[in-house]
Amino acid sequence: MSGPTEERGAVELLLLIAPSANRVYADAAPSLMAAEIRCLADAFIDSAVEAEPVMIADVEYVRVRADGLTDVARRALSNASSVHALYEQEGEDLLRPVRAERLDRYPSDLLTIQKYPGKTNEQLTRLLLNVTAAATTRPERLLDGTLAVLDPMCGRGTTLNLALTYGLDVTGVDVDKHDLEAYETFLKTWMRQHRLKHTVSTGSIRTGGEHRGRRMDVEVAPTKEDFKAGRSQHLTYLGTDTTRLDGLVRGASVDVVVTDTPYGVQHGSHGDRIARNPLELLESALPGWVRVLRTGGAVGMSYNRHVAAPEQLADLLERHGLTVVGDPADDRFRHRVDASIDRDVVVARKG
Ligand SMILES: C[S@@+](CC[C@H](N)C(=O)[O-])C[C@H]1O[C@@H](n2cnc3c(N)ncnc32)[C@H](O)[C@@H]1O
């Protein structure tokens, strides 16, 4: 973590909301980010914090008032999901720009350039990773590059790309082999175009003589010097069924499991093609996900309320030995995506 950690007096920050091409998400972003900041505050700020959406001269911000902010807390807030710019309020009418300390290690097109039906919104993915990391007993790992991430239903890799962006090691799993193929083609092309030092190896997944799919292992760093010095990141994509991770992902090796679960609706040619009740799928997958989580780690999932009620999901997570963080039915992360998707987020901790 950079710079000295220093407390200051009362601070009022205004977080300008990033523009979003997605109308639905743009409408929900201010209140979603205010709720996200309250979670980040629980993890990174000792003093009392208020966070609320405000409109100033017809422009939307989230206002954060705190009794004091450490450098680490400022860093965490700078990386909230929809931050476009930061300002400190001086007196009644003046906003002073403050440098946002982004974690982002790679050009932003890593997250934005892929477009496909069923892609999880990038800002929602950031929110999910941030609030899940904040719920762990070691939230600082999000900021110092040591948080180990698993997206056990990663599709074409929005979480994987975000983890790379944050400088983290990440594993993704998806049973749809077309998703692995598409992601492999995308990532190889993207790394080449950006002249990043990298290695890629692919092979088949076999356990006990049984063929279980394909895998891809990637090592990448922003510069040759970083790569040589071992400051590279590792990404693994397992093209296999997430309900059978034994022998493929080590126990207690992951800090956060974050995933956008199937919505139980059809997304064109990709996304939720695997016809299965999402709750049944989670029931079979959770034992494996909990096994690979470290004690003190957390699971964060977005899900469709038309498929499961928050209480049902909370009950499922608790039955698998996790402790749900906050009130799952409080609507703070709930937002309507379209007529068939009423999206919400649930977070639960191990131990
Ligand atoms: C909502 S999509 C995730 C989209 C992803 N976040 C993205 O942005 O590309 C849910 C994913 O769950 C995957 N899935 C469904 N059942 C699965 C299973 N049994 N094992 C692994 N993946 C599964 C689907 O193939 C789909 O890609």
The ligand as an ORCA input file, in Angstrom:
! r2SCAN-3c Opt
* xyz 0 1
  C     -24.935    -14.969    -15.784
  S     -23.769    -15.972    -16.623
  C     -22.202    -15.275    -16.134
  C     -21.754    -14.194    -17.078
  C     -20.353    -13.704    -16.809
  N     -20.262    -13.003    -15.535
  C     -19.890    -12.798    -17.919
  O     -19.880    -11.565    -17.761
  O     -19.555    -13.314    -19.015
  C     -23.853    -17.485    -15.736
  C     -22.892    -18.560    -16.224
  O     -23.071    -19.749    -15.449
  C     -22.606    -20.801    -16.255
  N     -23.025    -22.099    -15.666
  C     -24.263    -22.597    -15.550
  N     -24.213    -23.837    -14.992
  C     -22.910    -24.109    -14.749
  C     -22.207    -25.223    -14.192
  N     -22.861    -26.322    -13.767
  N     -20.865    -25.152    -14.101
  C     -20.189    -24.058    -14.523
  N     -20.795    -22.987    -15.083
  C     -22.138    -22.998    -15.180
  C     -23.234    -20.511    -17.596
  O     -22.567    -21.228    -18.635
  C     -23.065    -18.978    -17.676
  O     -21.909    -18.652    -18.404
*
